[in-house]
């Protein structure tokens, strides 16, 4: 009985503070099929914020490939956005989707985001700013 109580409390804790499941090909595939149905009308097929419904919206749907994310860019941040939505915008809560599907979507969104960014953009432009940059160190 006590063991059951522990199991139940662990389970409920994991519902609140769910750690991201590991990403996998299956999860990303699941994310893509859900995205095409649930998100592409606003965010566009590649997440560029250019879905057919986007014209009518203010604020515009996020362009995942270039726009900053208010709520952060970790899988758990995107999953939270999906659970809660963004207040006062067309980005509603998707809490009605199963949790696993929301994680799949979160990973897929980050996949689209990564696809739009050249890797070099992540490297800070060191050495071109600041006085001492050109001075060799002794
Ligand atoms: C009805 C249109 C609409 C649909 C459908 C929609 N979104 Fe959004 N989404 C928006 C808008 C508008 C914003 C920008 C909100 C803002 O400006 O804060 C947004 C923002 C976001 C953001 C960025 C949040 C942040 O941190 O800045 C993410 C991630 C996101 N949506 C994911 C999704 C996913 C995944 C789906 C499908 C499950 C989805 N959206 C479906 C309209 C939509």
Boltz pocket constraint, residues with backbone or C-beta under 6 A from the ligand:
constraints:
  - pocket:
      binder: B
      contacts: [[A, 34], [A, 35], [A, 38], [A, 39], [A, 40], [A, 41], [A, 42], [A, 43], [A, 53], [A, 57], [A, 59], [A, 60], [A, 61], [A, 62], [A, 68], [A, 69], [A, 70], [A, 71], [A, 72], [A, 78], [A, 81], [A, 82], [A, 86], [A, 87], [A, 89], [A, 90], [A, 91], [A, 92], [A, 94], [A, 105], [A, 106], [A, 109]]
      max_distance: 6.0
